[in-house]
Amino acid sequence: MADSSRYDVFSLIDAAVGQDHLRTLKIVRGLQLEGTELLYVTAMLARELRGLASMAYRVRQGQTVDAAIQGARVWPKRKSIVAKCLQRHPLQEILGLQAQVSRIDKMVKGIGDGDPWTELTDVMLTLSGRSPVSLAAAPR
């Protein structure tokens, strides 16, 4: 039976934020195979990272994770995965991921070197709490 799943960027982000690294990897590969516009993916990912950075900054300034999430108006069904994400990724790491997404954007636009899909995979696996190197040989 063929795998006829359709993937979307929001499922990708939720899988990564929710620490489901195998699903994250599967969705990235599915989006690439489906020919998904990478600029759209990076725009949505950048938006998510801006929100996470804002919340992480508030936590660093002394707010509780719950208060930061409440202030950011995170949807109730996402609160637990966002809280766990903020606990495992400090502000500096989130800012580093934002810089990586910016480099991916440049690659897609032809003003940066590298393979944007490989870089995106690395960012998403890092966000999911896994080292990109640890899953390099994961089954496809």
SVG drawing of the C-alpha trace seen along z (x, -y; Angstrom):
<svg xmlns="http://www.w3.org/2000/svg" viewBox="-7 -41 35 43">
<polyline fill="none" stroke="black" stroke-width="0.4" points="0.0,0.0 1.4,-3.4 1.9,-6.2 -0.4,-8.8 -0.2,-11.2 -0.3,-14.9 1.8,-17.0 1.6,-20.7 3.9,-23.1 1.8,-23.4 2.0,-19.7 5.8,-20.0 6.1,-22.8 3.9,-21.0 5.8,-17.7 9.1,-19.5 7.9,-21.7 6.3,-18.5 9.6,-16.6 8.4,-14.0 11.6,-13.8 10.7,-10.9 7.5,-12.5 9.4,-15.7 11.8,-14.0 9.0,-12.2 7.1,-15.5 10.2,-17.4 10.8,-14.6 7.2,-14.5 7.0,-18.3 10.1,-18.1 8.8,-15.3 5.5,-17.1 7.3,-20.1 6.2,-22.4 7.3,-26.0 10.3,-26.3 9.8,-30.1 6.4,-29.4 7.8,-26.9 10.6,-29.2 8.2,-32.1 5.9,-30.0 8.9,-28.6 10.3,-32.1 7.0,-33.2 6.9,-30.3 10.5,-31.0 9.8,-34.7 7.0,-33.7 9.2,-31.2 12.0,-33.8 9.5,-36.3 8.3,-33.9 11.8,-32.7 12.9,-36.3 10.0,-36.8 11.0,-33.7 14.6,-34.9 13.3,-38.2 11.6,-36.3 8.2,-35.3 7.0,-31.8 6.7,-29.7 2.9,-29.6 2.7,-33.4 4.8,-33.8 2.6,-31.3 -0.5,-33.0 0.8,-36.4 1.6,-35.0 -2.0,-33.7 -0.9,-30.2 -3.8,-27.9 -4.8,-25.7 -4.0,-22.5 -0.5,-23.7 0.4,-24.9 2.0,-21.8 4.2,-21.2 5.3,-24.9 6.0,-24.8 8.3,-21.7 10.0,-23.4 10.7,-26.5 12.1,-24.4 14.6,-22.6 15.6,-25.5 17.0,-28.7 16.7,-32.0 20.1,-31.9 19.4,-28.6 16.2,-29.9 18.0,-33.0 20.5,-30.7 17.7,-28.8 16.3,-32.1 19.7,-32.9 19.7,-29.4 16.3,-30.0 17.5,-33.4 20.4,-31.6 17.9,-29.0 15.9,-31.9 19.0,-33.3 19.8,-29.9 16.3,-29.5 16.6,-33.0 20.0,-32.0 22.1,-34.4 23.5,-31.7 25.4,-28.5 24.1,-25.1 21.1,-22.8 18.1,-24.5 16.2,-21.3 19.2,-19.7 19.5,-22.9 15.8,-22.9 16.0,-19.3 18.8,-20.3 16.8,-23.2 13.7,-21.1 15.5,-18.2 17.3,-20.6 13.9,-22.2 12.6,-18.7 15.3,-18.1 17.5,-15.8 20.9,-16.4 20.7,-16.4 23.8,-14.1 22.1,-11.5 19.4,-10.9 21.5,-11.2 21.1,-7.5 17.5,-7.2 15.3,-5.0 13.5,-6.8"/>
</svg>
